[in-house]
Structure formats: structure tokens, C-alpha cells
Amino acid sequence: MIPIASLLWAFAGFAALAAAMDRHEEPLGTAALAATQRHGWQAGGSALLLLSLMACLQRWNASVGIAAWLGLLTLAAMAWGLVLTYAPERATRLALAAAASGLLAAAIAY
């Protein structure tokens, strides 16, 4: 369950980072954000990606954990790109659901 939680947190982390970008402000509805709010989204996205890394490092040793994390980052980034391309109106809800599901998967694992 930890790899699933890590994947979901990476997906939500990429969503938060995308919400802070000018390029994705229209489909995600973040056009009216101030600079400080954008920094908050960046910090939140970075924290979720770090949480994803910590979950992998807890599950495996350092070398395997980092390799697995990079693979999970690739899957999460591809999934986020597909969501932004084909279902941008559902992107925010999917990101929130991914973060919550990651918490649930981690809770089940312990």
C-alpha cells in the first residue's frame, strides 16, 4: 500500500505545482492567485513530493527507494499530463481525491 500512497501523493504534488504555474492557471482556475498564494501552492506541491519520497525510503532502502520513487514520479507525471489534456475540468477534484486516498492507503498500510 505504501507504493500506492506514494504514487497518489506524487500525483497530488504535481497538481499543486501545476496550480502555481502561469501556463495552467486557466484550466485549474488559479488565475486570481497572488504571488504569496502561488508560493504556498509551490511549497505544498514540494511537500507532497517529499512525502512521497519519504514513503518510498521507509518501505525500501535508499538505493531501491529512490529508484522506485523516480519510477512513481514518472507514472504520476504522465497521469497528471493526461488529466490536464483530456479532463481539465476534473483535475482539481482528482488531485484532492488522490491526496486523500494516499492518506487512506498509508493508514491501511500501518
PyMOL CGO cylinders between C-alpha atoms (Angstrom):
from pymol import cmd
from pymol.cgo import CYLINDER

trace = [
    CYLINDER, 0.00, 0.00, 0.00, 2.94, 2.36, 0.55, 0.3, 1, 1, 1, 1, 1, 1,
    CYLINDER, 2.94, 2.36, 0.55, 3.84, 2.49, -3.17, 0.3, 1, 1, 1, 1, 1, 1,
    CYLINDER, 3.84, 2.49, -3.17, 0.22, 3.34, -3.96, 0.3, 1, 1, 1, 1, 1, 1,
    CYLINDER, 0.22, 3.34, -3.96, 0.22, 6.09, -1.34, 0.3, 1, 1, 1, 1, 1, 1,
    CYLINDER, 0.22, 6.09, -1.34, 3.49, 7.40, -2.73, 0.3, 1, 1, 1, 1, 1, 1,
    CYLINDER, 3.49, 7.40, -2.73, 2.08, 7.46, -6.27, 0.3, 1, 1, 1, 1, 1, 1,
    CYLINDER, 2.08, 7.46, -6.27, -1.05, 9.28, -5.16, 0.3, 1, 1, 1, 1, 1, 1,
    CYLINDER, -1.05, 9.28, -5.16, 0.93, 11.87, -3.19, 0.3, 1, 1, 1, 1, 1, 1,
    CYLINDER, 0.93, 11.87, -3.19, 3.20, 12.45, -6.19, 0.3, 1, 1, 1, 1, 1, 1,
    CYLINDER, 3.20, 12.45, -6.19, 0.13, 12.97, -8.38, 0.3, 1, 1, 1, 1, 1, 1,
    CYLINDER, 0.13, 12.97, -8.38, -1.28, 15.50, -5.92, 0.3, 1, 1, 1, 1, 1, 1,
    CYLINDER, -1.28, 15.50, -5.92, 2.14, 17.16, -5.62, 0.3, 1, 1, 1, 1, 1, 1,
    CYLINDER, 2.14, 17.16, -5.62, 2.36, 17.66, -9.36, 0.3, 1, 1, 1, 1, 1, 1,
    CYLINDER, 2.36, 17.66, -9.36, -1.17, 19.06, -9.29, 0.3, 1, 1, 1, 1, 1, 1,
    CYLINDER, -1.17, 19.06, -9.29, -0.21, 21.62, -6.65, 0.3, 1, 1, 1, 1, 1, 1,
    CYLINDER, -0.21, 21.62, -6.65, 2.89, 22.60, -8.59, 0.3, 1, 1, 1, 1, 1, 1,
    CYLINDER, 2.89, 22.60, -8.59, 0.83, 22.99, -11.75, 0.3, 1, 1, 1, 1, 1, 1,
    CYLINDER, 0.83, 22.99, -11.75, -1.67, 25.20, -9.90, 0.3, 1, 1, 1, 1, 1, 1,
    CYLINDER, -1.67, 25.20, -9.90, 1.17, 27.64, -9.21, 0.3, 1, 1, 1, 1, 1, 1,
    CYLINDER, 1.17, 27.64, -9.21, 2.20, 27.87, -12.87, 0.3, 1, 1, 1, 1, 1, 1,
    CYLINDER, 2.20, 27.87, -12.87, 1.01, 30.58, -15.25, 0.3, 1, 1, 1, 1, 1, 1,
    CYLINDER, 1.01, 30.58, -15.25, 0.60, 28.03, -18.02, 0.3, 1, 1, 1, 1, 1, 1,
    CYLINDER, 0.60, 28.03, -18.02, -2.07, 26.03, -16.17, 0.3, 1, 1, 1, 1, 1, 1,
    CYLINDER, -2.07, 26.03, -16.17, -3.95, 28.83, -14.44, 0.3, 1, 1, 1, 1, 1, 1,
    CYLINDER, -3.95, 28.83, -14.44, -6.92, 28.84, -16.83, 0.3, 1, 1, 1, 1, 1, 1,
    CYLINDER, -6.92, 28.84, -16.83, -7.91, 25.14, -16.70, 0.3, 1, 1, 1, 1, 1, 1,
    CYLINDER, -7.91, 25.14, -16.70, -7.24, 24.91, -12.95, 0.3, 1, 1, 1, 1, 1, 1,
    CYLINDER, -7.24, 24.91, -12.95, -8.94, 28.19, -12.05, 0.3, 1, 1, 1, 1, 1, 1,
    CYLINDER, -8.94, 28.19, -12.05, -5.94, 29.73, -10.31, 0.3, 1, 1, 1, 1, 1, 1,
    CYLINDER, -5.94, 29.73, -10.31, -5.72, 32.92, -12.39, 0.3, 1, 1, 1, 1, 1, 1,
    CYLINDER, -5.72, 32.92, -12.39, -6.63, 35.19, -9.48, 0.3, 1, 1, 1, 1, 1, 1,
    CYLINDER, -6.63, 35.19, -9.48, -3.92, 33.92, -7.12, 0.3, 1, 1, 1, 1, 1, 1,
    CYLINDER, -3.92, 33.92, -7.12, -1.48, 36.41, -5.63, 0.3, 1, 1, 1, 1, 1, 1,
    CYLINDER, -1.48, 36.41, -5.63, 2.26, 35.76, -5.62, 0.3, 1, 1, 1, 1, 1, 1,
    CYLINDER, 2.26, 35.76, -5.62, 2.20, 34.63, -1.98, 0.3, 1, 1, 1, 1, 1, 1,
    CYLINDER, 2.20, 34.63, -1.98, -0.57, 32.15, -2.73, 0.3, 1, 1, 1, 1, 1, 1,
    CYLINDER, -0.57, 32.15, -2.73, 1.42, 30.77, -5.66, 0.3, 1, 1, 1, 1, 1, 1,
    CYLINDER, 1.42, 30.77, -5.66, 4.37, 30.26, -3.32, 0.3, 1, 1, 1, 1, 1, 1,
    CYLINDER, 4.37, 30.26, -3.32, 2.04, 28.37, -0.99, 0.3, 1, 1, 1, 1, 1, 1,
    CYLINDER, 2.04, 28.37, -0.99, 0.98, 26.06, -3.82, 0.3, 1, 1, 1, 1, 1, 1,
    CYLINDER, 0.98, 26.06, -3.82, 4.64, 25.51, -4.72, 0.3, 1, 1, 1, 1, 1, 1,
    CYLINDER, 4.64, 25.51, -4.72, 5.52, 24.72, -1.11, 0.3, 1, 1, 1, 1, 1, 1,
    CYLINDER, 5.52, 24.72, -1.11, 2.57, 22.35, -0.80, 0.3, 1, 1, 1, 1, 1, 1,
    CYLINDER, 2.57, 22.35, -0.80, 3.48, 20.54, -4.01, 0.3, 1, 1, 1, 1, 1, 1,
    CYLINDER, 3.48, 20.54, -4.01, 7.09, 20.22, -2.92, 0.3, 1, 1, 1, 1, 1, 1,
    CYLINDER, 7.09, 20.22, -2.92, 5.97, 18.91, 0.48, 0.3, 1, 1, 1, 1, 1, 1,
    CYLINDER, 5.97, 18.91, 0.48, 3.77, 16.28, -1.16, 0.3, 1, 1, 1, 1, 1, 1,
    CYLINDER, 3.77, 16.28, -1.16, 6.63, 15.15, -3.40, 0.3, 1, 1, 1, 1, 1, 1,
    CYLINDER, 6.63, 15.15, -3.40, 8.91, 14.97, -0.37, 0.3, 1, 1, 1, 1, 1, 1,
    CYLINDER, 8.91, 14.97, -0.37, 6.27, 12.96, 1.50, 0.3, 1, 1, 1, 1, 1, 1,
    CYLINDER, 6.27, 12.96, 1.50, 6.15, 10.63, -1.48, 0.3, 1, 1, 1, 1, 1, 1,
    CYLINDER, 6.15, 10.63, -1.48, 9.93, 10.19, -1.30, 0.3, 1, 1, 1, 1, 1, 1,
    CYLINDER, 9.93, 10.19, -1.30, 9.84, 9.57, 2.45, 0.3, 1, 1, 1, 1, 1, 1,
    CYLINDER, 9.84, 9.57, 2.45, 7.24, 6.84, 1.99, 0.3, 1, 1, 1, 1, 1, 1,
    CYLINDER, 7.24, 6.84, 1.99, 9.46, 5.09, -0.55, 0.3, 1, 1, 1, 1, 1, 1,
    CYLINDER, 9.46, 5.09, -0.55, 12.51, 5.41, 1.68, 0.3, 1, 1, 1, 1, 1, 1,
    CYLINDER, 12.51, 5.41, 1.68, 10.57, 3.96, 4.58, 0.3, 1, 1, 1, 1, 1, 1,
    CYLINDER, 10.57, 3.96, 4.58, 9.46, 0.99, 2.51, 0.3, 1, 1, 1, 1, 1, 1,
    CYLINDER, 9.46, 0.99, 2.51, 12.82, 0.22, 0.86, 0.3, 1, 1, 1, 1, 1, 1,
    CYLINDER, 12.82, 0.22, 0.86, 16.49, 1.02, 1.45, 0.3, 1, 1, 1, 1, 1, 1,
    CYLINDER, 16.49, 1.02, 1.45, 17.92, 4.22, -0.04, 0.3, 1, 1, 1, 1, 1, 1,
    CYLINDER, 17.92, 4.22, -0.04, 19.00, 2.95, -3.46, 0.3, 1, 1, 1, 1, 1, 1,
    CYLINDER, 19.00, 2.95, -3.46, 15.85, 0.97, -4.20, 0.3, 1, 1, 1, 1, 1, 1,
    CYLINDER, 15.85, 0.97, -4.20, 13.63, 3.63, -2.62, 0.3, 1, 1, 1, 1, 1, 1,
    CYLINDER, 13.63, 3.63, -2.62, 14.99, 6.43, -4.79, 0.3, 1, 1, 1, 1, 1, 1,
    CYLINDER, 14.99, 6.43, -4.79, 14.77, 4.30, -7.93, 0.3, 1, 1, 1, 1, 1, 1,
    CYLINDER, 14.77, 4.30, -7.93, 11.19, 3.31, -7.11, 0.3, 1, 1, 1, 1, 1, 1,
    CYLINDER, 11.19, 3.31, -7.11, 10.32, 6.92, -6.31, 0.3, 1, 1, 1, 1, 1, 1,
    CYLINDER, 10.32, 6.92, -6.31, 11.65, 8.11, -9.67, 0.3, 1, 1, 1, 1, 1, 1,
    CYLINDER, 11.65, 8.11, -9.67, 9.55, 5.47, -11.41, 0.3, 1, 1, 1, 1, 1, 1,
    CYLINDER, 9.55, 5.47, -11.41, 6.48, 6.52, -9.44, 0.3, 1, 1, 1, 1, 1, 1,
    CYLINDER, 6.48, 6.52, -9.44, 7.18, 10.17, -10.28, 0.3, 1, 1, 1, 1, 1, 1,
    CYLINDER, 7.18, 10.17, -10.28, 7.21, 9.23, -13.95, 0.3, 1, 1, 1, 1, 1, 1,
    CYLINDER, 7.21, 9.23, -13.95, 3.84, 7.49, -13.68, 0.3, 1, 1, 1, 1, 1, 1,
    CYLINDER, 3.84, 7.49, -13.68, 2.33, 10.35, -11.69, 0.3, 1, 1, 1, 1, 1, 1,
    CYLINDER, 2.33, 10.35, -11.69, 3.60, 12.99, -14.13, 0.3, 1, 1, 1, 1, 1, 1,
    CYLINDER, 3.60, 12.99, -14.13, 2.23, 11.07, -17.09, 0.3, 1, 1, 1, 1, 1, 1,
    CYLINDER, 2.23, 11.07, -17.09, -1.13, 10.63, -15.37, 0.3, 1, 1, 1, 1, 1, 1,
    CYLINDER, -1.13, 10.63, -15.37, -1.28, 14.33, -14.47, 0.3, 1, 1, 1, 1, 1, 1,
    CYLINDER, -1.28, 14.33, -14.47, -0.44, 15.27, -18.06, 0.3, 1, 1, 1, 1, 1, 1,
    CYLINDER, -0.44, 15.27, -18.06, -3.26, 13.08, -19.34, 0.3, 1, 1, 1, 1, 1, 1,
    CYLINDER, -3.26, 13.08, -19.34, -5.71, 14.57, -16.86, 0.3, 1, 1, 1, 1, 1, 1,
    CYLINDER, -5.71, 14.57, -16.86, -4.78, 18.12, -17.86, 0.3, 1, 1, 1, 1, 1, 1,
    CYLINDER, -4.78, 18.12, -17.86, -5.09, 17.22, -21.53, 0.3, 1, 1, 1, 1, 1, 1,
    CYLINDER, -5.09, 17.22, -21.53, -8.32, 15.26, -21.57, 0.3, 1, 1, 1, 1, 1, 1,
    CYLINDER, -8.32, 15.26, -21.57, -10.25, 16.24, -18.42, 0.3, 1, 1, 1, 1, 1, 1,
    CYLINDER, -10.25, 16.24, -18.42, -9.07, 19.64, -17.16, 0.3, 1, 1, 1, 1, 1, 1,
    CYLINDER, -9.07, 19.64, -17.16, -12.43, 20.37, -15.56, 0.3, 1, 1, 1, 1, 1, 1,
    CYLINDER, -12.43, 20.37, -15.56, -11.99, 17.37, -13.26, 0.3, 1, 1, 1, 1, 1, 1,
    CYLINDER, -11.99, 17.37, -13.26, -8.31, 17.96, -12.48, 0.3, 1, 1, 1, 1, 1, 1,
    CYLINDER, -8.31, 17.96, -12.48, -8.74, 19.70, -9.13, 0.3, 1, 1, 1, 1, 1, 1,
    CYLINDER, -8.74, 19.70, -9.13, -11.16, 17.13, -7.79, 0.3, 1, 1, 1, 1, 1, 1,
    CYLINDER, -11.16, 17.13, -7.79, -8.91, 14.29, -8.90, 0.3, 1, 1, 1, 1, 1, 1,
    CYLINDER, -8.91, 14.29, -8.90, -5.91, 15.89, -7.19, 0.3, 1, 1, 1, 1, 1, 1,
    CYLINDER, -5.91, 15.89, -7.19, -7.80, 16.30, -3.92, 0.3, 1, 1, 1, 1, 1, 1,
    CYLINDER, -7.80, 16.30, -3.92, -9.09, 12.75, -4.15, 0.3, 1, 1, 1, 1, 1, 1,
    CYLINDER, -9.09, 12.75, -4.15, -5.55, 11.49, -4.80, 0.3, 1, 1, 1, 1, 1, 1,
    CYLINDER, -5.55, 11.49, -4.80, -4.15, 13.24, -1.72, 0.3, 1, 1, 1, 1, 1, 1,
    CYLINDER, -4.15, 13.24, -1.72, -6.94, 11.90, 0.49, 0.3, 1, 1, 1, 1, 1, 1,
    CYLINDER, -6.94, 11.90, 0.49, -6.65, 8.41, -0.98, 0.3, 1, 1, 1, 1, 1, 1,
    CYLINDER, -6.65, 8.41, -0.98, -2.90, 8.50, -0.33, 0.3, 1, 1, 1, 1, 1, 1,
    CYLINDER, -2.90, 8.50, -0.33, -3.59, 9.18, 3.33, 0.3, 1, 1, 1, 1, 1, 1,
    CYLINDER, -3.59, 9.18, 3.33, -6.09, 6.33, 3.43, 0.3, 1, 1, 1, 1, 1, 1,
    CYLINDER, -6.09, 6.33, 3.43, -3.64, 3.93, 1.74, 0.3, 1, 1, 1, 1, 1, 1,
    CYLINDER, -3.64, 3.93, 1.74, -0.89, 4.88, 4.18, 0.3, 1, 1, 1, 1, 1, 1,
    CYLINDER, -0.89, 4.88, 4.18, -3.25, 4.42, 7.13, 0.3, 1, 1, 1, 1, 1, 1,
    CYLINDER, -3.25, 4.42, 7.13, -4.22, 0.97, 5.88, 0.3, 1, 1, 1, 1, 1, 1,
    CYLINDER, -4.22, 0.97, 5.88, -0.56, 0.03, 5.43, 0.3, 1, 1, 1, 1, 1, 1,
    CYLINDER, -0.56, 0.03, 5.43, 0.16, 0.71, 9.09, 0.3, 1, 1, 1, 1, 1, 1,
]
cmd.load_cgo(trace, "trace")
